[in-house]
Amino acid sequence: MTDLTRRAFVGAVGGGLVIGFALPLKRRAFLADAAPAEATQVTAFLRIAPDDSVTVLLPHSEMGQGIWTSLPMLIAEELEADWSKIRVEHAPAAPAYFHTVWREQGTGGSSSTNSEFDRLRKVGATARDMLVRAAAERLGAAPGTLRAEKGFVVGGGNRLSYGSLAADAAKLKPSEDVRLKDPKEWTIIGKPHKRLDTPEKITGAAEFGLDVKLPGLLTAVIARAPVFGAKVKTFHAEPALAVPGVRKVVQVPSGVAVVADHFWAATRGREALTVDWDLGEGAKVDTDAIAKELVELTRKTGKVAVENGDADKALAAAARRLDAVYEVPYLAHAAMEPLNATARIGADRCDVWAGTQLQTGDQSKAAEITGLPSEKCFVHTTFLGGGFGRRANPQSDFVADAVAVAKAAGAPVKTVWTREDDMAGGWYRPMFVHRIEAGLDKGGKLVAWRHVIAGQALNPGGELDHAALEGASDSPYVTGTPAHRVSVHSPRYPIPVLWWRSVGHTHTAFAMESFIDEVAAAVKRDPAALRRELLKNATRRLKVLDAALDKARWGKRAEGGIGRGIAVHESFGSFVAQVADVSVDKGKIRVHRVVCAVDCGTAVNPDGVTTQMQSGVMYGLSAALYGQIRIKDGQVQDTNFDDYRVVRMNEAPKVEVVIASTGGKMGGAGEPGVPPIAPAVANAVFALTGRRLRSLPFKLA
């Protein structure tokens, strides 16, 4: 617990209580990049106002994953708060709100709830203790004779509300140690709760980035490079300036911005603008050629990630060999709300409004562009209309655009990416190819596993692309095979790539769970039975596998015309198994039902976990059936939902979720539902048709 000055401790709400504390950071990689060794300041806050409302300042971004509800539940549980009095705000960008394991304020890696589980409960318990002590002083009673109960401190016939005690509590020094509840005492954690953000999203009161309004606000769109890496040579602003409503045309690092009174004028002005580009090497990019190169790379060993025994020798001596190549394309994040940000720059401060996943990174970028100190750059986080990793861009590209345009225009500006700008703007999930070769003994047991992965690295130049290997090099199928080797090639291409919902697991799960099904077919084993055997020591995987099989009634024959497939995978500390029921009609795959079992440790809000599994299935299914970004002569071919399709309502399967917690360490919920669906569907198609689908998106015709 850190000592707090009276000035730092008392919050902006008159008579209210603001509570915060610091905990040491653990050192951990932030997705693909390692965090610096030194990092000690992480602070969490809550406010208690005289009207008895309790406001949680959320250190993370709400982008549909439900943390607007699950994180306040942690505080409310220990605070003994009245749930109907809970309010939530996005916290400002500041080191005080650093992620507990990154030296950065951000949201990603399915880590919001598990990273906050201890510290936000402690925030609530600390505030509860201070309120009880304040009540004890007022009543002349011993604190031990009082108790907190649903927003009140009660005892001896007295009942004092938190709002009436907040000012007195603020004068007390926080206790060094406070008691946290035993899980048996929980009344909020682990119980289903409706989302706190639902009412304002239904009524339209919720503010997303596109909703931001300011006095004198202008709107800008940018004429962006037609190919990755292209640079502006010259441009002619006059035709754009002739469009009614266009105020200015300014060059910025990402292209040429047309600034106007409103979006329509800005887009019309951009259409009239002429820009001469130096295309550079980006004009040669072709994803078909990249795919062929990656396939060739997998014919030879890359950088070795894990190795045991002599896989080459064991393969040569095996009684039977199996091999397969799996291919996945570049993918866009395709969030419903296109990228946007609003910036207003004054003489001594810069304000940015954005739906962002990386607040302090964006704050640093705003400081760099404006020349102001970071503490003079204020990032106001709005709701996010989807993120999936795209709004945690390490270059803060969409925020940098807004600040650069506002600086050049000398006015507050909302910079908006059209859907086509967004889809063609890069930062894709990389294309990958997996080549897996396995050796079996005479009894059909795995004795050799040789696996080569090829694709762009998220962190180029590193020793190993761990994001490409997760879910493969550490798979129990691999480590349980006596002789094994997994290696990776990380070629460079002028295509910006980024983490995408579930990162490397998006493709490793497809390869691993498809291939193990191929092994089962080769040795004439039930694919579920073979998995049970191979996962006998992987307790949590085995539990979700059995839960999904039981719910799906795996042993019962599927209806005529229905194929059934299974996949099980661990990602972000959680374990998910899915059974898919699939039909095929005239070359079109239809997924009718998905049973999804998940073990994420403690499910803080079971309703939230359920909806995240359903969401993950739909997101992963969209990629499996349709998703691909194709580039020819440097030009992105898939730029809107007519050619980059997602699963529509009439195609959506029924998704039944089983929370099968083992009581193990808490994992995430936002991403783990994505990886198993593609292999489950592929395996179901094989069960129905006998045809193996080894490339995404699936094509039968």
N, C-alpha and C positions, 0 to 999 in steps of 0.2 A: 504494500500500500504506500502510495506516495503522499507526502505532506502537501496540503493545498492551502494557498493563501485565502483569506476571506474574500478578496476581490475575485480570485479565480473560481471560488467555490459557489458564490451566489450567482444565479443565472439571470437571464434577461427578463424572465417573467416576474413581475412584482410580487413579493411575498412567497415566491415559489422556491422549491428545492431542486438544485441541480446536483447530480451525483456522478462521480467519475473516479476511475482509478487506473493505475498502470500495472501491466504484467510484463515479464520479460518475454522477448520473442524467441521462438525456436528458429533454427536455421533450416530453410527448405527451399527447393527450387520453385520459382513461379512459372508454372507450366514448362516452357522450354528453357528459361533463363534462370541462372542461380541468383539468389538474393545475396546482397552484401552480408558479411559476417556480423557486423555491428548493427544492432537494431534492438532498442530497448523500450521505446515509448509507444504504447498502444492504449487508447483511452476509450471508454464507453460512457454514455450519458443518458440520463433520463431527467425529465422535469415533472415536478408535481405542483400544480397551480392551485390557487385558492378555491377554484370551482370543483376541486377534487379530481380533475382530469390528470391523467398520467401520460406524458408525451415521451415516446421513445424516439431518440435520434438515431436513425438507422445508418450504420456505417457502410452498408452495402446497397446495391441498386436493385430495385424491384422491376423485373422485366417479364413478369408473368409466372415466375417460378414459385411465388407464394411466400417469400421471406418477409413481406410486409405483415404477415400474420404469425409465422413460426418463430421469428426472432422475438417479437414482443411477448409471446407465450413464455419464453424463458425467463424474462424479467418478471412478468406478472405472477408466475408460479411462486417465486421466492419472495416477492414483495407482498404477497397476499392481497393483490389488487382486485378491484371490481373490474372484471373484463369489459363491461359496458363503458367504462371510463377511459379505456386505453385509446390513445391517439398516436399517430406515427408521422414522422417527417424524415426526409432524406437528410443526413448530416452534411455539413459543408465539407469541402475538400481541405484536409488538414492532417498533419502527422498524427494528431490525437486520435484519428480514426483509422490508422493503419490496420490492415489485416493482421491477425495474430501470428501468421507464419510468413508473411511477405513484408518487405520494407516498402510498402506501397498500399494505398487505399484502393481497393478494387474488388470486383466480383467475378468469380470464375472458378473452374475446376471443381464444381459441385461442392464447394467448401464453406459456404456461408453459414449454414446451421451448425455443422460439426466444429468449425473453428470458433464459433461464438458460444458454444454450449456451456463452457465453464465460466467465461468472463461475464456474460450477460446474466447468468444466474447469480453470480457474485455481486453484480451491480444491484440486482433486486434485493438480495439478502442484506447488503450493506445499507441500502435505503430503509428497509424494514427495521433494521436494528436502530438506526438513528431516529426514526419516527417513534419507536417504542420508548427510547430513552428520553426523547423530548416530552412525550406524554407523562412519563414517570416524574420528570422534574415539575411539570405543571401540577400534577396531582399529589406530589409529595409521597409517591409510592416507590417501591422497589421495582426495577424493570422486570424482574422475574415473576412478578405477580400480574403482569399484563401480557396480552397477546394481540397479534395482528390478525384481522379477520375482514376480508372482503372490503378493503379500503378504509377500515377503522382500526383504532387501537382500543381494546375493550378490557375491562377489569374493574372489580369492586363496584359494580353498578354504573360505571362511567363508560361513555362511548364517544370518542373523539375522532373526527374525520381526518384523513390524511391532509386535505386541503387546509384545515385549521391548524395543523401542526407543522406544516412545511417550513414556515419562516423560522420557527424555533429550532427545527431539526437542522436547518442550514447553518446554525451557529455552532453545531457540535463537530468535534473531530471524528472522522470515520474510524471505526474500530479496525485494528490490524487484522483480526481474524473474526470471521462470521461463520455461523453454522449453515451449511446447505442441507436441504431436505434429503431424506432417504427416498429413493424412488417409490417406496411403498406409500409415502405421504403425498405423492403428486395428485393434484386434482385438475390441473390444466394440461401439463405435459403428457402426451400419449393419448389425449382425448380428441376426437374430431372437432374442429372449429371451422366455422365459415370464414371466408376470407374478408379481412377488414377493408380491402381496396375494392371489393365488388360494388358496393352501392354507388360510389362516385364514378366508377367506370360505366355503370349502367346508365346513370343520369347524364353523363357527359361532363361532369364537374372535374374529373381527373385531368391533370395537365401533362400532356406529352410534349416532346420537343417542338412538334409542329404547331402546338397550340399557343406557344409563347407570344405575348403581345406586349409592346412597349410604346410609349409616345414617340412618334417620329420614326418608327421602325420601317426599314426598307427590306426588300427581299432580293436575293441574288441567286443566280445559277451560274455555273462555270462551264465554259467550253473546255472540255478535258481532252487529254491526249488520246488520239484514236487507237494507238498501240502503246503497250507498256514501255516507258522510258523515253517517249518522244518529247521533244522540246519545242517551244514556240520560237519560230524564226521572225515572223512579222505578223501583224494583224491590222485590219482596217475597221475602225470603230464607227465610222460615219453611218453606215446603213443601220446599225443597231441603235445608235443615238436618235435616229429619225423615227423610231417606233414610239408612239405615245406612251408615256409613263416611264420610259427608260431615263435614268438620271445620270449614270456614269458607266464607263467601260474601263476596267482597270486590270492590269496584268498582275497575277499572283503566282507563287511557285507551282501550283498545280494546273495553271492554264490562264484563261482570260475570263474574268468575271463580268457579267452584265448585272448591274444594280438598278433596281426599279421600284416603283411604288407597290407592286404586287407581283405574285408569281407568274401570272399570265403575261404581263408585259415583259418580265425577265426572260421567259422562255421564248417569246416571239422575238425579242431582241437578240437572243443567242442564235436563233435560226437565221437572222439577217446578217449576223457577224461572219466575217471571213478571216480565217486563220491559216497561215502557212506554217506547216510543221516540219521539223527535222525528225524523221521517223526513227532513224537509228536501227540497231539490231533487232528491236522489238517487232519490226515488220516481217521478220523471217519465222516467227514463232508459229508452230503448227502442232496441235496436240496429237494428231495421228502419228506424226514423226516421233514425238516424245514417247508415246506408248510403245512404239517399236524399239526404241533405244532402251527403254526400261526392261522390256522383255529380254533383250540381248544381255543386259547387265546381269540379270539373274542367273545367267548360265555360268557365272564364275563367282567365287567367294568374295564377299565384300569385307568390310571391317567386322571383325568377330565380336559379337556381344556376349555370347555364352557358349561354352563348349565343354563337353565331357566325353572322354574316350576318343576313339577314332571313328567318326561318323562315316568317312569314306570307306574305310576297311569293312566296317560292319554292314554297310549297304552292299558292297561287292559280295559279301559272304551270305547275305540274306536268302532265305528260301523263296521269298517273293518280294517284289518291289512295286511300289505305287508312286505315281508322281502326278502333280497337277499344278497348273498356273492360274492364279486368280488376279483379276485386274479391276481397278476402281478408278473413276475419272476425277478430274477437278470438280469441286462443288462450291457453289455460292451459299452464303448463309441465308439469304432470301427472307429476311425479317419483314413482317407486314408493314412496319413504319420505315420508309426509306431514311437514309442518313440525313441528319440536319443538325445545325447548332446555331445559336444566336449569340452575338458578341456586341458589347458596348464598351468602348474605351474612353476613359476620361483622362484628365491631366495626371491624376495620381492613383488610378485604379482601373482594373479591367474586370468586367463581369461576363461570365459565360453561362448560358442556359443550354443544357444538353442532356439527352438520355445517354449516359455514358456508363461504361463498366470500369473505368480506370481514372478516377477523379484526380488523384495527385499527379499522375502522369500528364493529364490534360492541363492541369494547373501549371506544371513546369513548362509545357510547350507554350502556353499563353505568355508566361513570363519571358521566355526566350524571344518570342516575336515582338512583344511590346517593349521589352527592355525594363519592365517593372520588376520589383522583387516579387517572389512567389506569394508572399503573404498579402500582397496588394492585388492578387489575381483571385477572384472568387468564382468558384464553380458551383452552380446551382443545379442539382440533379433533378430532372423531371422523371416521370414514369417512362419506361422504355417500351416501345411497341415491338418487342423481340430484340434479342441480342445475339445469343448463340456463340459468343466469342468475338463477333465482328466489331462490337463497340468497345472492346478492350484492345484496341490497336496500339502497338508500341510506339508508332509514329504519331499517334493522335491525329490522324489525317483529317477527319471531318471537323474536328475542333480547330485544328490549325487553319483549315480553309476559312472558317468563320472569323477567326481573329485576324487573319491576313487581309481578308476582304474588308472588314470593318476599319482596319488601320488605313488601308489604301483609300477607302471611300470617305473616311472622316465622318462616319455616321454609324448609328447602331444598325446592324444588318443581320437578318436571318438568312443563312446560306443553306440552300436545299439541294439535295441530290435527287434527280428524278429516278424513277424505278430503273430506267435503262442505265443511268449513271452508276447507280448502286450495283447492279448486276454485272456491269462490265468493268467495274472499278477495281477488280482484283481482290487480294487477300483471301484467296480460296483455300479450301481443304486441298492438299496436294494430291496429284495422281500417284497411285502406287501399284506395283506389281509384286506378287508373292509367288515364289516357286518353292514347292514343298515336295521332298522325296522321302519316302519312308520304307524301311525294310522290316519284313515280318519273318518270324521263325516258322517252323513247320506246324506249330500249334496255333498260329495266327496272332502271336504276341508281337508287339512293337519292340524291335531291337535296335533300330537306327532311325534318326530323324535329321534330315539336312534341309535347311530352310534359308533362302536368300530373299531379302526384301530390297526393293529399289524405289526411290521416290525423293522428291525435294525435302530438305530438312527445314524445320521451322527455325532452327538456330544454326545457320550455315557456319562452317568453320569449327564446329565443336568436335570433340573427340569421337562421340557417337551421337546419332540422332535418337535419343531415348524416346521421343514422342512417336517415332515410327515403329519402335520395338515393343512398346507397352502392350501387354496382352498376348504377346507371342513368345518373346525370350523368357518370360517368367511363367508361362503356361504350365500347369501340371502335366499336360500331355507331353510337353517337351522335356521338362525336368524329370518326369517319370520314365522316360525312355533311356536305356543304359548308355547308348552312344548318341550324342546329339550335338549339333552346331547350328547356331542362328547368326547370320551376318547381314550387314546392311550396306547398300550403296546410296550415296547422297549427292547426285549430280545437281548442278546449278542451272537454272533457266531464268530468263527475265520475266518471270511471272510472280507477283507478290503472293506469298502464301501465309496462312495464319491458322491458329487453332480453330476448330469447328466443333460443334457440339459433340463431345466425347472424344475429340482429338484423335490419337492413333488407334484407339479402340474401334473407331468407325470402320477400319479396314482389317485390322488384325482379327477381330471377332469373326468377320465374314470368312476369312481364310481358314482360321483354326477350326471353327465349328462346321464349315463345309467339308473340310478335309477329313475330320474325324468321322463324319457320316460316310465318306467314301471308304474309309477303313472298315467301318461296320458292314457296309454292303459287300466289300471284297471278301470278308471272312464269314459272311452270311449270319451276322449277329443283329439282333434288335438294336437300333441305334441308342435307345435309352438304356438298355442293359449294358452295352459296352461302356457308355459314359459312367454308369454307376460303378463299374469295375475299375475304370481308370481314375475315377475321382474318389475312391474309397477313403483316402486320407485327406481329402479336401472337404472338411466337414460342412462348411457353410455353402459351398457350391452344391454339395450333395443334398442338403436340406431344401434349397430352393428348387432343385431339379425334381425331387420327389413331390414337393408341394404343387408344382406346375403339372406334373404328370397325373397326380391324383385328381386335381381340379378338372383337368381336360379329359379324364377317364381314358388315359392312353391305351390301356389294355382292351378297351371296347372297340370293336371294329367301326371305323369311320363310315359315314353315310356314303352311298354310291356317288361317284363323281367327285369325292373330296379326298385330297391328300393331306397328310398330317406330318409336320416336321417339328423338330426340337432343336433348341440351342441354349447354352448356358455360358455365362461369361461374368468375370469380375472386372469392375472398373470403378475408379474413384472410391475405393473402400467398400463398395456395395456389390452384392451378388444377385444376378438376375437370370432367371430361366424363362423362356417363352416357348409355347406350343402354338403353332399356326395351322389353321384349317384353310385349305386353299382349293380352288377349282380353276380349270383352264377351259376357256371357250373361244374357239376361233383365234387361237394364239394370244389371247388376253388373259393375264393372271388376275384372279379375283380373290382377295383375302377376306374370308367371312368372319372368322373369330380368332382372337388371340388371347390365350391365357398367359398371364404374366405373374410370376412369383418373385418377390424381392425381399432380400434381407439387407437392410441398411443400418442395422443396429437399432438404436432407439428411434422410433418414428415419432418425432415431436408432435406433428400434426398428421395423423393417418390419412385424413382427407387430402392433404397436400401431397403426400407421397403417392397416393392413388392417382391424382390428376397428373402428376409428373410422369408416372409410368405410362399413362395413356398418351400424354403429349409426346414422350420419347418414341413410342411405337409409331405414331403418325409421322413424326419427323423422319425417323429412320426408314419408314415404308415409302415415303415420298422419294427419298434418295434411291431406294432399291428399285422402285418401279420406273422412275422418270429422271432423276437428277443427273445432270452432266453439264459441264461448261466446256464447250468446244471452241477452239481458236484456230483460225485459218488465215494465213498471211498476216498474222498479228492481230486480226480483228476477232473480237468475241462474238460468237454466233448466237448465244442464248442470253437474251437481255430482258425478258419479261415473262410473266406467268403463262403466256400462250406457248412458249417454247421451252421454258424451264418450269415444267408442271409440278404441282404438288397434289397430294391426295385430296380429292374433293369429298363433300359430304356424302354423296351417293356411292362413293367407293370405300368409305371408312368402315373398317371391321368393328364388330363388337369386341371391346377389350375388357376382360375380367381380371382384376388385380387381387392377388393374395399377398398380404404382408406376412412373411414367414420369418420373423426375427428370431435369431438364436441368442440374443442378448450380447452379441459381440460388439467390437469397437464400431463406433458410428461412422458411416460413410455418407456419400452424397445421394441426392435423388434427382437432380436436374438432368444429368447426363447418362446414367447407367441404363436407362430404358431404351436407348437408341441402338447400341451395338448388336444385340441378339436377333433383331427382327429380320434383317436381310438373310442371314444363314438359315433361320427357321423357315422362312418362305422358300428359299432355294431347296432346302431339304424336303419340304412338303411337295414341291413340284417334282422332285425326283421320285418320291414315294408314289405319286400319282401317274407319272408319265415315263419314268425310267431315264429321263434326260437330266444331265448335270448342267447347272447354270453357274459358270465360273467368272462371269463378267457382270459388272454393274454399269448402268441400269440393266435389268433383265430384258432379254429379247428372245421371244419364242418363234416369231414369224420369220 
